[in-house]
Amino acid sequence: MANKQPRTPLSAKKCPFDHAGVEYFDYKDYPTLKPFMDYFGNIRNRYYSGLCLKHQKMIKNAVERARFLGMLAYRK
């Protein structure tokens, strides 16, 4: 059995947008949204993205708006 490394607690990760003071994600800004989506267009979990809850919800809303307007594909 391989030695498994313990998971990093979510509280140890720092949200990159907290330090920058981001208050809004534009749904038209694809380069900002892309790192938080996987190959299939699913939004990554907070554990993998490292975002705080506030910014995770803002990313989710921006992606949903972009999908509704046809700028991003819906999940497969």
C-alpha positions in Angstrom: 0.0 0.0 0.0 1.4 3.4 -1.0 2.0 6.1 1.6 -0.8 8.6 1.3 -0.1 12.2 2.0 -2.6 13.9 4.3 -4.9 16.4 2.6 -4.1 20.1 3.1 -6.9 21.6 5.2 -9.0 24.1 3.3 -8.3 26.7 6.0 -4.6 26.5 5.2 -5.1 27.6 1.6 -5.3 31.3 0.9 -7.8 32.7 -1.5 -5.9 34.6 -4.2 -8.7 37.2 -4.7 -8.8 38.2 -1.0 -5.4 39.9 -1.2 -6.3 41.5 -4.5 -9.5 42.9 -3.2 -11.7 41.5 -6.1 -15.4 42.3 -5.6 -16.8 41.3 -9.0 -16.1 38.7 -11.7 -17.1 39.7 -15.2 -18.8 36.8 -17.0 -17.2 38.0 -20.3 -13.7 37.6 -18.8 -12.9 34.1 -19.9 -9.2 34.1 -18.9 -10.2 34.7 -15.3 -12.8 32.0 -15.3 -10.9 29.3 -17.1 -8.5 28.2 -14.3 -11.6 27.4 -12.1 -13.2 25.1 -14.7 -12.1 21.6 -15.8 -11.9 20.2 -19.3 -15.6 19.3 -19.4 -16.8 22.8 -18.3 -17.6 21.8 -14.7 -16.7 24.3 -12.0 -13.9 23.0 -9.7 -14.6 22.4 -6.0 -13.4 24.8 -3.4 -10.8 22.3 -2.2 -9.1 22.2 -5.6 -9.6 25.9 -6.6 -8.5 27.2 -3.2 -11.1 30.0 -3.2 -13.0 31.2 -0.2 -16.8 30.7 -0.2 -17.6 34.3 -1.2 -15.4 34.2 -4.3 -16.5 30.6 -5.2 -20.1 31.8 -5.3 -19.1 34.8 -7.5 -17.3 32.5 -9.9 -20.3 30.2 -10.0 -22.6 33.1 -10.8 -20.3 34.4 -13.5 -20.0 31.0 -15.2 -23.8 30.5 -15.0 -24.4 33.9 -16.7 -21.8 33.1 -19.4 -23.5 29.7 -20.1 -27.0 31.3 -20.3 -25.7 33.9 -22.8 -24.0 31.2 -24.9 -20.4 32.2 -24.2 -19.6 29.0 -22.4 -20.8 25.5 -23.0 -23.1 23.8 -20.5 -21.6 20.8 -18.6 -21.4 17.5 -20.4 
